[in-house]
């Protein structure tokens, strides 16, 4: 039985570098499976980073192309737009990107890093280095809002001061207000959740206005690191995978298959998504989404990301958090968890180091 997979990645548009890396990883996995006698049929679509295209193209894949499993979406915005279509048709989305948490959906498998895989260890690490004044900047959509909300809360718990917060429209290169505020307030850290051209423009502008500010990101990977050049040097990033953690064979394959020859988390996690979906279909003897998920969930699987276990209830993957520092065109891992960490999408289990300071204020009930 051939497993038919839909790929829905924006290989053009404002975050094309990320989508192209992920699609290349998924296609490489399909070729590797075919070489081992497992047939995987790919039906690929490019939403071009336009929000209105995700619902329409998901409908096309599930309704007209008779696909039951989709691997794709980069932004949380696009994932949320796809969810109602998945519900109507009983499809399953294998989502391979880091995200902001606070979500579980019966038609989504979350293979990217959750908040306790990226933002929590990153804030904890930065606080240990003495960060006390933080400026927050992000893209103006759900990833930016929620990531910076969590950063604000976690840094506040550690008695750090938030000296400013600014959001930039998705895809915009106008960072003048943010960089002017940074030059004025001189924080010792900029916490950056920008993506695509906004991130590149911001890092260019930041390099011109100050060389004294450290930058940290939860979504910077090798997929678009080259565009930043020397501006990236010193940037800290967090995630479930960096090129340094790739095995020699996978690294060599990525050099041939990835658009920029780099083995990023987007490339590797999309590869793992195809691998897991195929293993589930083979074990279940069908491509029925519920049966495939049940065949994969709750069982440790060896993947290019390392050991992965998908929680049957939350539908999130256990992953190994890595912290890395950019320099010389790559990332050097500075800290790594000893073993995979179960996803905690609702942050119910903060480490002791992040609960010792101020308690976040309770919400007030208004009648």
C-alpha positions in Angstrom: 0.0 0.0 0.0 1.3 3.4 -0.9 1.0 6.1 1.7 -0.3 9.3 0.1 1.0 12.5 1.9 0.1 16.1 1.3 2.9 18.6 1.7 1.7 22.2 2.5 4.7 24.4 2.8 5.3 28.0 1.6 8.3 27.7 -0.7 7.6 31.3 -1.9 6.6 34.3 0.1 7.8 36.0 3.3 9.1 32.8 5.0 10.0 30.8 2.0 13.4 29.7 3.4 11.7 27.9 6.2 9.1 26.3 4.1 11.6 25.2 1.4 13.8 23.6 4.0 10.9 21.7 5.5 9.6 20.5 2.2 13.1 19.4 1.1 13.3 17.3 4.3 10.0 15.7 3.8 10.8 14.9 0.1 14.2 13.4 1.1 12.4 11.1 3.7 10.0 9.9 0.9 12.9 9.1 -1.3 14.7 7.2 1.4 11.6 5.2 2.2 11.2 4.4 -1.5 14.8 3.1 -1.6 13.8 0.7 1.2 10.7 -0.5 -0.6 8.1 1.6 1.1 6.0 3.6 -1.4 5.1 7.2 -0.4 3.2 9.4 -2.9 3.7 13.1 -2.4 1.2 15.8 -3.4 2.8 19.2 -2.7 1.1 22.6 -2.6 2.6 26.1 -2.0 0.4 28.5 -0.1 3.0 31.3 -0.8 2.7 32.5 2.8 -0.7 33.9 2.2 -3.2 33.1 5.0 -6.2 32.8 2.7 -4.5 29.9 0.8 -4.1 27.5 3.7 -7.8 26.6 4.1 -8.4 26.4 0.4 -5.4 24.2 -0.3 -6.0 21.9 2.7 -9.6 21.5 1.3 -8.1 20.6 -2.1 -5.7 18.0 -0.6 -8.3 16.3 1.6 -11.3 16.5 -0.6 -10.1 16.4 -4.2 -6.6 14.7 -3.9 -7.9 12.1 -1.4 -5.0 12.8 1.0 -5.6 11.8 4.6 -2.3 13.0 6.1 -0.8 16.4 5.6 2.7 17.5 6.7 3.1 21.2 6.7 2.3 24.7 7.8 5.0 26.9 9.2 3.1 29.5 11.2 0.6 29.0 13.9 -1.7 31.3 12.0 -1.7 28.8 9.1 -2.1 25.8 11.4 -5.2 27.3 13.0 -6.7 28.0 9.6 -6.2 24.4 8.6 -7.8 22.9 11.7 -11.5 23.3 10.7 -10.9 21.6 7.3 -9.0 18.7 9.0 -12.0 18.3 11.3 -14.6 18.3 8.5 -12.7 15.6 6.5 -11.1 13.6 9.3 -7.6 14.4 8.2 -4.4 14.5 10.3 -1.8 17.2 10.2 1.8 16.4 11.2 3.0 19.8 12.3 6.9 20.0 12.3 7.6 23.5 13.6 8.3 25.1 17.0 5.2 26.8 18.4 4.0 28.7 21.4 2.0 26.0 23.1 -1.4 26.2 24.8 -3.1 24.0 22.2 -4.1 20.3 21.7 -6.1 19.2 18.7 -7.4 15.7 17.8 -6.4 16.2 14.2 -2.9 17.5 14.8 0.4 15.8 15.8 2.8 18.3 17.3 6.4 17.3 16.4 8.0 20.7 16.7 9.3 22.1 20.0 6.8 23.2 22.7 7.5 26.1 25.1 9.2 23.8 27.6 11.6 22.7 24.8 12.6 26.2 23.8 11.5 29.3 25.7 11.7 27.9 29.2 15.3 26.5 28.9 16.4 29.6 27.0 15.1 32.1 29.6 16.5 29.9 32.4 19.9 29.9 30.7 19.9 33.6 30.0 18.9 34.5 33.5 21.9 32.5 34.8 24.2 34.6 32.6 23.0 37.8 34.4 20.4 39.2 32.1 18.4 41.9 33.9 17.1 44.3 31.3 15.2 42.8 28.4 13.6 44.3 25.2 11.0 42.2 23.4 10.4 42.3 19.7 8.3 39.9 17.6 6.2 39.4 14.4 2.7 40.7 14.8 0.8 37.4 14.8 0.1 34.6 17.3 3.7 33.2 17.5 5.1 36.6 18.3 2.3 37.6 20.8 2.4 34.3 22.7 6.2 33.8 22.7 6.8 37.3 24.0 3.9 37.0 26.6 5.7 33.9 28.0 9.1 35.6 27.9 7.6 38.6 29.7 6.2 36.4 32.4 9.2 34.3 32.9 11.7 37.1 32.9 9.5 39.0 35.4 9.5 36.0 37.7 13.3 36.3 37.8 13.1 40.1 38.6 14.3 41.1 35.2 13.0 44.5 33.8 11.1 44.6 30.5 12.3 47.9 29.1 10.2 47.8 25.9 8.0 45.6 23.6 7.3 46.1 19.9 5.6 44.1 17.2 6.3 44.3 13.5 3.9 43.3 10.7 4.6 39.8 9.3 6.9 40.3 6.3 7.6 44.0 7.0 11.2 45.3 6.9 10.4 48.5 8.8 12.2 48.1 12.1 13.1 51.7 12.7 11.0 52.2 15.8 12.2 49.1 17.5 15.9 49.8 16.8 15.5 53.4 18.0 13.9 52.2 21.3 16.7 49.7 21.8 19.4 52.4 21.2 17.6 54.6 23.7 17.0 52.0 26.4 20.2 50.0 26.0 18.9 46.6 27.3 21.4 43.8 27.9 19.2 41.4 25.9 16.8 41.6 22.9 14.4 38.7 22.9 13.5 38.2 19.2 10.6 36.3 17.8 10.6 37.8 14.3 10.5 35.5 11.3 11.5 35.9 7.6 12.4 39.2 6.1 11.4 41.0 9.3 14.1 39.1 11.2 16.8 39.8 8.6 16.0 43.5 8.4 15.9 43.8 12.2 19.3 42.1 12.6 20.8 44.3 9.9 19.4 47.5 11.6 20.4 46.3 15.1 24.0 45.8 14.0 24.1 49.4 12.8 22.7 50.9 16.0 24.4 48.9 18.7 27.0 46.2 19.1 26.5 45.9 22.9 23.2 44.0 22.9 22.8 40.3 23.0 20.0 38.7 21.0 18.1 35.5 21.8 15.6 33.6 19.6 13.4 30.6 19.9 13.0 30.1 16.1 16.4 30.9 14.5 17.8 27.9 12.7 20.3 27.1 9.9 17.4 27.4 7.4 17.9 31.1 7.1 21.0 31.8 9.2 23.1 32.5 6.1 21.0 35.6 5.3 22.1 37.2 8.6 25.8 36.7 8.0 28.0 38.2 10.7 25.0 39.9 12.2 24.0 36.5 13.7 27.3 36.1 15.6 26.6 35.8 19.3 22.8 35.1 18.9 21.5 32.5 21.2 18.8 30.1 20.0 16.8 27.2 21.4 15.2 24.2 19.8 15.0 20.5 19.4 17.7 20.2 16.7 20.7 21.9 15.4 23.1 20.9 12.6 25.8 20.0 15.1 23.6 17.2 16.4 23.0 15.6 13.0 24.6 12.2 12.3 27.2 12.1 9.5 25.0 10.3 6.9 22.0 12.7 7.5 24.3 15.7 7.4 25.7 14.6 4.0 22.2 14.0 2.7 21.1 17.4 3.8 24.0 19.1 2.0 22.6 17.6 -1.2 18.9 17.9 -0.6 18.3 21.2 1.4 17.9 24.4 -0.6 20.9 26.0 1.2 22.7 22.7 2.0 22.0 23.2 5.7 20.5 20.6 8.1 18.1 22.7 10.1 15.3 21.8 12.6 12.7 22.5 9.8 14.5 20.1 7.5 15.0 17.4 10.1 11.6 17.6 11.7 9.7 17.4 8.4 11.9 14.3 7.6 10.9 12.8 10.9 7.2 13.5 10.2 7.2 11.5 7.0 9.2 8.7 8.7 6.7 8.5 11.6 3.6 8.7 9.4 5.0 5.9 7.2 5.9 3.7 10.2 2.4 4.2 11.6 0.6 3.3 8.4 2.8 0.2 8.0 2.1 -0.9 11.5 -1.7 -0.2 11.2 -2.0 -1.7 7.8 -4.1 1.3 6.7 -3.8 5.0 6.2 -6.8 5.8 8.4 -5.6 8.7 10.5 -6.9 7.4 13.9 -5.3 4.0 13.3 -2.0 5.5 12.2 -1.8 7.8 15.2 -2.7 4.9 17.6 0.1 2.8 16.0 2.7 5.5 16.6 1.6 7.2 19.8 3.0 6.0 23.2 5.9 4.2 21.6 9.5 5.3 21.6 10.7 5.8 18.0 14.3 6.5 16.8 14.3 9.4 14.4 16.8 11.9 13.0 15.9 14.1 15.9 16.9 11.3 18.3 14.4 9.3 20.4 10.8 10.6 20.1 7.7 9.5 21.9 4.3 11.0 21.0 2.0 11.4 24.0 -1.3 9.7 23.2 -3.3 12.3 25.1 -1.6 15.7 24.3 -0.5 14.5 20.8 2.9 16.3 21.4 6.3 14.7 20.9 8.9 14.3 23.6 12.1 16.1 22.3 15.6 16.9 23.5 16.0 20.6 24.1 19.2 22.2 22.8 20.6 25.7 23.4 23.1 27.0 20.9 25.1 30.1 20.0 25.6 31.4 16.5 29.1 32.1 15.1 31.1 31.5 12.0 28.0 30.7 9.9 26.7 28.0 12.2 25.5 27.1 15.7 27.5 25.7 18.5 25.5 23.8 21.1 26.2 25.2 24.6 23.7 23.1 26.6 21.7 20.0 25.8 19.2 18.0 27.9 20.5 14.6 28.9 17.4 12.8 27.5 14.1 13.6 25.7 11.8 15.8 27.7 8.0 15.2 27.5 6.2 18.1 26.0 4.4 20.4 28.5 2.3 22.6 26.1 0.4 24.2 29.0 3.5 24.8 31.1 2.2 23.0 34.2 5.7 22.0 35.4 8.1 25.0 35.4 11.6 24.3 36.8 12.4 25.5 40.3 14.7 28.2 38.9 11.8 29.9 37.2 9.4 29.8 40.2 11.7 31.4 42.8 11.0 35.0 42.0 7.9 37.1 41.6 4.6 35.3 41.1 2.6 36.4 38.0 -0.5 38.4 39.1 -3.8 36.5 39.1 -6.4 37.6 36.6 -9.2 39.7 38.0 -12.7 38.5 37.6 -14.9 41.4 36.3 -18.7 41.2 36.6 
